[in-house]
Amino acid sequence: MADLMVLCSTTPEMQLRLSGAFDVVYEHDLPDVPTWLDEHGEDIRYILTDGHLGLPSEVLSRVPNLKAVSSYGVGYDAIDTGKTNARGIPVSHTPSVLDEEVATTALLLYLSVMRGFVTQANHAKAGRWETQGGLPLTRSADGRKIGILGLGRIGKALARKLAPFGAEISYCGRSIQDNDYQYFTSLTEMARHVDVLICIAPGGASTHHIVNTDVMAALGANGVLINVGRGSVVDEIALASALNSGALGGAGLDVFENEPYIPKTLREMPNVVVTPHIGSATIETRRAMGALAVDNIVEHKASGKMHTPVPECIHLFN
């Protein structure tokens, strides 16, 4: 009987390794997951999921002998670690291996918004440069004051990538760090100070809609908002309103509140660049993420340990 249930998409390399260590059942092969679990859930010892799908309560409640959960991604707010901890079930994720790639995505969004790159490229590809002339001038991406919400591993990688652009870095987070960047306890105050706010904060109740109307107003009519963290961090209704009224200058978004849905207003605005959650979506990075996700669950089966447990679960290994 299957001892591993896979809820997320996997690569052929992952599937090969998993089949060598487990008896695997894939959710996409099951016509009715709850019914199947009612019959076979007692056999499931491990679950492999991702940060978007998480661990649905209807699955967790049907696997009484679950030993560990491995998440293919760095974000894990869709997994209720309070419930898994209560049952002594450790959860792992895949940090570090995607830091550089997500930081590069944030940088690309920043440059694209500042220089109107998508609009300019579409103008040229449609042949309108020849018939209508050039578009209005854009703004320089050099020498800007940039605030980072969430100066973790990805935030630090982004700060390094911004250095050649002469950026003045500020940050807002749970605590002050040992660096030369300016620290703000108030997100609104930081937004008032900077030209660009880049969000790399995790999801969850503590950050839900933390980027609200007040923060956007503080950024101002020339301000730019970039989000590569979690869609729930930004109030999308307030964002659309601010962009529509001119209270905010532009936005670059790789994450959204109800993925894969992107509000039509955001998709159609010329001063907004949207991408379909591609922060870590390169062959090299996804390969590294997949390898670590499998490493975590294979290691737990072999030794009871995990390479990269989420912070809330570290105490389960002490």
Number of C-alpha atoms within 10 A of each C-alpha: 11 16 19 24 23 19 20 18 15 17 11 10 12 18 15 10 14 19 12 10 15 18 13 19 18 16 15 12 8 12 9 10 15 15 12 13 20 13 10 15 23 16 17 22 19 25 26 26 24 26 19 17 15 21 23 12 11 11 17 18 14 19 19 14 16 23 20 23 29 31 32 29 22 20 22 26 17 15 22 15 20 12 13 20 16 9 13 17 18 26 29 27 26 28 19 14 19 22 20 21 22 26 25 18 23 27 19 14 27 25 17 20 27 23 17 21 17 17 18 18 11 12 17 15 10 10 11 14 15 10 8 9 11 12 13 7 8 12 11 11 19 15 14 16 17 22 30 27 25 19 23 16 15 24 23 16 17 24 22 15 16 21 13 10 13 12 18 18 20 22 27 23 17 10 10 14 13 5 7 8 14 14 18 20 13 13 21 20 15 25 32 20 17 21 23 28 29 27 26 24 26 22 20 15 11 9 14 18 18 17 23 18 21 16 21 26 17 20 25 21 17 14 22 26 27 26 25 27 26 24 23 21 26 28 18 21 13 16 21 19 15 20 21 16 11 15 19 25 23 27 28 27 28 21 25 24 18 10 12 10 10 17 15 9 14 22 13 11 16 14 23 25 23 21 16 14 19 13 21 21 15 13 9 12 18 19 17 15 24 21 17 25 27 22 20 26 28 21 13 19 17 10 8 14 17 26 15 19 22 20 11 14 19 15 11 13 11 5
